[in-house]
Amino acid sequence: MKSVIRAVVSAVLLFAVVSNTTAQQMPEDAQAWMDALKTVDIVTFDDGDMQGLLKTAQALDDAGLEELTSNDASPNSLTMIGDNAEAMTILKANGYSADKFSTHVMNLALAMGASEMLKNKDEMDAAVAQLEAMKGQLPAEQYAFMRDQLVGVMDIFARAPDSNIALAAKYQAQFEAIGSDD
């Protein structure tokens, strides 16, 4: 599970902050994660939700469902979880439908991304300042794309409820431990 969350946060945050590319060059997974996180229905977690998500993620990892727990995970793998009978058995045993699990994972990604932004506020501020300093040095189209990406990332992660951010920080080490034996 840590790999899924890290892949989301890394792909979206790091790409938007340090990229010197155009929209056509954006990695497909980074854009897919951004699109998915923009539109996910917001769920407010409690401790029970986080414990259930942890238990389910661990069971999926224990079952060897790498497409859901590896760095190669994508929004598409979450969308297609309903096509995997073994995954569905695990989800149902833990009280999840495919849609509910996908929504919870996306909300967890939002919360962890927001947490990372808060922890790295100085870096985010520096990225904004760096981008502003590049305004006259880049073609207008490239600058506008980069500005839109950075603002878009900040807006995406701002969607996470404060309570989810606090819970994500509380459970972060446990989520990161899932799949760490790989």
N, C-alpha and C positions, 0 to 999 in steps of 0.2 A: 504494500500500500504506500509506503514512503516513496517508492519510485514513481508511482502514479502522481502523487501530489507534487513531488519535486519536479517531475517532468512538466507538469502544468505551470508551476510557479516559475521555473527556470526558462521555459520556452517563451512564456509571455513577458515576464518582467525583463529578463536579460535581453531578449531580442529588441524590445521596445526601447530600452534605455541606451543600448550601445550600438544599435544597428546603423549602418550607412548604406542601406539597400532601398530599393523601391518596392512597391507592393507586389510586383511581378516576381521578385526574388525572395519574398518572405517564405520561410519554411512552411510547408503545408500543415504540419501538426500545430505549429504556433498559431496560425490563423484559425485552424479548426477549434483549438482550445479557446481562443478569444471569442469566436462566434458562439460557442456553446456556453461560455460563462456569462456572456451578455444577456442571454435569453433564459437561463435556468430560473425556475420558480424558486423564490427564496423561502427557506425553511428555517425556523428558529429552533436550534437544538437545546436539549437539556442533557444532563449527565447520562441518563438512560439511553438516549439516542447515540451518544458517542460510544458508550460501552457496547451497544448493539452493533454499531458499525465496525468497531474494533474486532469483536468476536467474528463477525461475518467476513471481514477482510482477512483475518487470520485463517479461517476455515478455507477460504478460496486459495490463499497462498499455500496452505498445507496440502490442498488437493492438486497443486501444481498447475494452476490456471494462470500461466505466465502472461497471457494476453491481458490480464486484469491487474497484475501486480508488478509488471516490469517497466523499464524505461520506455519500452515500445508501445505502451498503452496509449490509446487515443480516444477521443470522444466516440469514434466509430466503434471501438471495442466495447464501450459501455452501452452504446445503443444496441449492439448485437448480442448482448449478454442473454437475452431471452431465447436465442437460438441454441444456447449451450445447455443441454439437459443436466449435466453435472452441476454447472453453476446455478441453474434454476432450483435444483434440489437443495443446495446449500442456502440460497436466498430464502426459499420458502420455509426451510427449517428455522430460519432466524427472523421470520416475520416480514420479509421484504418481497415485493414484486420487482421485476426488472426496472420499471420506471422509478419506483421509490428509491431503490438502491442507487441508480444513476443520479437521481436528483440529490440524494444525500452526499454522494462522492463529490459532485460538482459544488455543493454548498461547503463541504469541507475544504475543497480547493480554494474557493473564494476566501474563506476564513483564514486559511494558512497563507495565502497570498497577501491578504490585508495585514496579517501579523508580520510577515517579512517586510512589507513596506514600512510599517511602524518601527520595526527594529532597525531598519536601514534608512531612516528618514534623512540623515545627512547625505547618504549616497543618492537618494531620490532627488533631494534639493540640488545636489551637484550635477546630476544628469539634466535637470531642467535648466540650470545655469549654463551648462556646456552646450545644450541644444540652442539656447538663446544666443550664445556667443558664435555659433555656427551659422546663424541666420543669413548673413551676407556672403558667406563662403560657399554655400551650397546652391544648386539650382533650386528655384522656387518650388517646383513640384516635389523634389526630394525633401526639402525642409518641411513643407506642409504635410507630407506623408509621415515623417518622423514625429512631428509635433502631434499630429492626430493619433498616432500610435501611442505615444507617451501619455497624452491626456486620456485616451481611451482605456489604457491599462489602469490608470488611477481611478477612473470612473467605474470600471468593472469591479475592482476590489473594494471600492467604497460601498458597494451594494451589500457587503457582508454585515450582518447585525453585530453590534459590539459584543453581545453575549456569545455569539458563535466564535468570535475572535478570541475571547478569553478562554472558551472551552478548547479551541484548537491548540492554544498555547499550553493548556493544562495537560492535554493528551498527546502532544506532539511526539514526545520520546517514545511512547507506546506505539504510535503509528509508524514511526521511523524504524522501530525494531522489527516490524513485519517484513519479511523477505530479506533481512540483513544477513541471514545464513547462506544466501545464494552465492 
